């Protein structure tokens, strides 16, 4: 068969995408969900098709059971589904780690940053990207697994990725829906935001001082104090699935229907961090405010990971700052970086470190 959209993964993020497509599609669209959890697949198919009927949309949800970690799993599902768009939302590290504590792994992630999980997030996504490159190069690839950083790894490995979902799009949508937005004028909201800009919005407004802030523009005018302007906005301590998962739906539907679209995405074309973008003829380009060059926007986003995180330089992945220090202290063999083509072996070593730290209580 041939489907419009293949969603890989059955977790909460994937579920939000599938169920919101079912409720909002305006043009006919068939979505296949692939993963190994049979009960979850049954429910997403049942609920998705119920929502399509409920809201009167021309959407259809089908499923296929598949262990995405098995050898050649990505190649097999591409052959079975022949999708026009792949939305990859499966990972061997759940995003719930941001709200967990009590062991030394969650402590390392909290202290060093989410890029401690980048290798885990990249595993299935890089396999799917490679399968698309080899077997379906015309297929659009949207990677939902930590795209601010992972999309750069994917492109360094020689594969194409359109973008990710969530992160910058969480902030762009909650700001656009905030009460303060109406007083800011009619110009379009454009935001530069790295995933590291999200954490302050999980705190109370009075606890955000000195934290990294996104750059927010109304039209071409930049807001001078983003924290004061949007003081009433607050995210959940957990992953904001209700917004983050949903944020990619309008893009996916526009891509499936061949329509133009504008909004915000992380990791467009493998770039670090998140940007305002425009979709035209199936291609994404940056849609920056006047006076902000592409080089400036990219450098601004890249600076976050250079302080503490993971950047890609040519074919080398390099750890920086506090994260590099913590990995070095734990004796991680690749704390000084690694060649992106060695990702699979590096992932095995990182799994060993994670297992060790999960078994040890937090200091």
Steps between C-alpha positions, in 0.01 A plus 500: 500500500599865482420737786532875528661505844693232687535568873757277671452459873199449723577727797316809615674727249415277204147454631438873520611544138282216371189594697524868412547422131183293524308789655626784278572367147324694227628296205499119474796353689595145598727460802679178589632458854783248542642366825530191714231568764199310363251634755608857442479451122147366534397797708655763271326344200168477685516846655639662185223371277241586766629857512491526123130405505435718804641811335396409145851497351626303196775330706565128536733329747655158440769319697786255458677315779877524475795510737687806375822377664512179297752476218371661178174604671507846338554353155213254548246757613591734214437215257169410667363855539664684206435827684526851362590634846672325791450643848749324730393519865658188650800507735686279744498791747164651599471876542353440847858499631471879537254454787668201667743487792640257753781339300833615364389480136216749548743710704755502215228606252380774736852631562649456153195558282280294274779450249611222731217308331575611143668173400198300618265737321702469180512120476165415339482834318838453333402149390179631346685787331749255349219273377326796336824612335556155352147389418263799486698821444188695403336440838480794739655420839389673821699395807321562831777358720700791643523673159691810621810282529423166332416654162854631477633149566274362227615750237865447599446130428403599146120477524219751449258609769230760446462608863366396838198595707449655844758703696503844329146428380388451861605855583373654176154354551466570872617858445260543209216375718593706805290791623791739446508422127201721419680811620806436283346592164407308189845417369599133478672350803848373417714323756853370527513240776730214586356213703700631797270805498207283612613425856435849645136483392449196723578721800298772668537842338702636793756219462594568136739790549838439336380192312554462123220677316377452145516787255146607415400738221164649407538581135860623487505651849664303780338481844751629755382304806343169400466374857306810609282507188393138537517470878167315510623219273608184679574150371452173683807345669448197275533505119228734369352235269168681459685777316827339388347196332220705350738766366607291200150409386427806286841464330445129433155561353625787283784281374259215425265734310779680313410834658722785620541546875678726745581447865784386725703179504817368663787367293387614152726338240730386783565840657550526878216640709166643386387762248206658321465331161294497184402189301467532124499220243600249766813692608564697819682831517568730793249785537698740716408855599672781309839576646573144616722308259502122467858488627404702808196282573698177462788625715255614771345153519833319476641693796273320747652158433852641499448611858380156606386240253586336171590663170592359161815618327542338161457131576600534867255521788654699784386528863541836672495666840340342803378197302852424375633532856240261640555239228875522552455454874287190442770350276289506182731389220370763256488802731739680263264439206456244225460459126129503412541183292588316822164586657386139544812397695496822703137432589591159639760661725255770610239234583755338729556832677126564533435154645776552755373841607134394513598241762664760724304740724527873445763675713 
